[in-house]
């Protein structure tokens, strides 16, 4: 365990010793803040239109869970924004080691491949949690000016956390395949986007194939969390995808060791 934490600490510091951390934080905070602001503007317009229609018809407007709608849509945008952000986090994990020529030192150090994988994943996950913590500001604003239900918010945060860790592990595996960070980032984005859109390929396919493709869609599993539904099957899916990504990373490192 000590080796894992040493590697994680080294990797975490490397984020902040380069512009990566600050660029990623800036982009994420700007995009999530912009999405939240635009969403609030649309909700205010919708509320105004409903009030005008109510005044014209003389009937009270139908009840609307506006905080719930804002939460669901806001976290939906966060999930989409992470398509861009996660590859920026994962692309330097191993490709930078290859570029610097320190991969050989890492593979010959008195640590196992599993410790290297877990250490780097722990560091990237810690930085990812920091990103999610910045969204607490928007959530706090909802509590300050309304009374949202806490259950759906906690479910959405759990879903976004599991979703991010899963695609982070996939991006980390892709990072082991090339020494070019840009290539690693683009490939990671393409793979994650494919997992987003895989259910689109299910249309017109056979019943068995359609079911498999729909199950592989990360959006299908994430949407239930954003609706406030916590399902064991969705948790198992994201944890399984995370483990698959970590396993592929481990096997890729193992092959590098044997080739080296």
N, C-alpha and C positions, 0 to 999 in steps of 0.2 A: 504493500500500500504506500509505503514511503516513496518508492520510486515513481509511482503514479502521480503523487502530489508534487514531487519535484519537477517532473515533466510538465504538469499542468501549470505550475507557478511560472516556469520558464516561458511556456507558450503564451500565457496570459499577459506577462510583461512585454512580450514581443509585439502584441497588438498595440500597446500604448507607446512603444518605442519607435513606432512608424506611424505614418499618417492614416493607416487603415482604420484604427478605432475611431478617430475623430471624424473621418469622412463618413464612415458607416453611421455613426451616431447622428451626425448632422443631417444626412439624407433621410434617415428613418424618422427622426423627430419632425423634420420639415414636412415629409409626405403624410405622416399620420396626423399631424396638426392641421394640414391643409384639408385632408379628407374629412376630419371631424368638423372643421369650420364650414365646409360646403354642405355637409350633411345637416348641420344645425340650421343653416340658411334655408335648405329645402323644407325642413320640418316647420320652420316659422312660416314660410309661404303657404304650406299645406294647412297649417292651423288658421291662418288668416282667411284663406279661401273657405274653409269649413264654417268659420264665424260669419262670413258674408252670406253664404248659402243659408245658414240657419236664420239669419235676420230676414232674408228674403222669403223664406218659406214659413217662418214663424214657428218652426219646430226645433227643439234642442238637437245639437249634433250627436251622432252616435258616439259612444265611448271609444277612445283610442288609447292604447298603451304606447304613448309616444316615447318614454324612456326605453321601453323594451325594443321598439323599432330602431331607435338610435343605436342601442347597444349591438343589436344583431347586424345592422348594416356597417357600423364602425369596425367591428371585429372582422367582418367579411372583407373590408378594405385592407385591414392589417394583414390578413392572410394573403391577399394579393400582393401587397407591398413586399412581403417576405420572400416572394419569388425572386425579387431583385436583390434583397439584402443578404439572404442566406448564402448564395454563391460568393458574395464578397467576403463573407466570414470564413467559408470553407476553402476557398481557392488557394490561400498561401500555406495551408497546414502541412502539406508534404511537397508541393511543387516548389516552394521557396527553399526547402531543404535540398532538393535536387539541384536547383539553380546555383545555390551557394557552394555546393559540393560537400555539405555537412551530412548528407544522408548516409554516407559510408561510416562516418563517425558515430552517427546515431545507431546504426545497425550493429556496429562492433562494440558499442558500449555495454556495460554489465547490466543491461535491462532486457526484458523479453519483448517480443513484438506486441503481445497483448498489453503490456504496461505502456508501451509507446502509444498504442491506439487509444486506450482508455484515458491516458494523461492528456493527449491532445483534444480528445472529445470533451473531457471535463472542462478544459480551459475555454473551448469554443462555446460550450453550454453555459458556462458562467457569464460570458460576455452576452450571450443571447438573453439570459435572464435580466441583465442590466437593461437591454433594449426594451424588454417588456415592462420593466418598472417605470420607464418614461411615460408609458400610456396611462399610468395611475392618475396623472394630472387631469386627463379628460374624464376619467371615471369619477374623480373627486368633484369635478364641475357638475356632473349629473346629480350627485348626491347633494350638492350645495343648492341647486335650483329646482330639484324635483325629488320624488321618492321612488327611485327604481327598486325593483325586487333584487335582492342580493343573490338569490339562487342562480338565475340565468347569467349573471356577471361572473360568478365563480366557475360555472360550467364553461363559459366562453374562454376564460383564462386557462382553464385546464386543457381545453381542446387546442388552443393556440400554442400552449407549451408543448404538448405531445406532438402536434403537427410540426412545429419548428425543430424539435429534436430529431424527428424522423427524417426530414429532408436534409438536416445538417449532416447526419450520418451518411446519407447518399452522396452529398457534396464532398465529404471527406474521402470517400472511396474514389471518386472521380479525380480528386487532387493527387492520388498516388499514381495516376496513369500518365502524367505529363509533368515536365519541369517548367512549363510556361503557365504563369498564373492566369493570364487572360484567356488562354485556351481552356484551362480548368474551370474558370468562371462561366464561360459560354457553354461548355459541355454540361456543367451542373445545372445551369438555367434550363437547357433543353430537356434534360432528363426529368427535372422537377415539373416543367411545363407539360411534359408527356403524361406524367402521373396526374396532373390536373385535368387534362383533356381526354384521358383514356376512355371515359364513359361515352364520349362523342362517337368513338369508333364502334360502340356496342349497338348502335342503331342499325337495324337490318341484319344483324348477325343472328346466328342460331340461338336458341334459348339457353343452352349450356354456356356458349361463348359469351353471350350478353351478360349472364349472371357473373361470370368471372371478371369481365372487364369493368362492370359496375362496382364490383367489390374492390378492385384495385384502384379506383378513383379516390384520391385523397380528399377531394371536395365533398364527395358523398358522405364521408365519415366526419368531416369537419362541420358540415352544415347542421347536423343534429346537435353538436355541442353549442353552436352559435344560437340555436333555438332554445337552449336551456335543457336539453336532453342529454343525460350522461348514460351511455350504454356500454356494457362490458365488452361487447363485440368491437366497438370502435376503439376502446382503450387497447384491447388485444391487437387490433390491426396496427395502430401506430407503434406500439412497443415491438411488435414483430418486425415491422419495417425498419425500426431503429436497429434491432439486433442483426437483421440481414445486412444493413449498411456497414455495421461494425465488423461483421464476419467477413464480408468481401474486402474491407480495408485490411483486416488481419491477413487474409490469404494473399492479397496483393503485396503486402510487405514481406511475407514469407517467401514469395517468388522472387522478390528483389534481392533478398538475402542470399538465396541459392544461386541466382544469376551473378551476383557480385562476388 
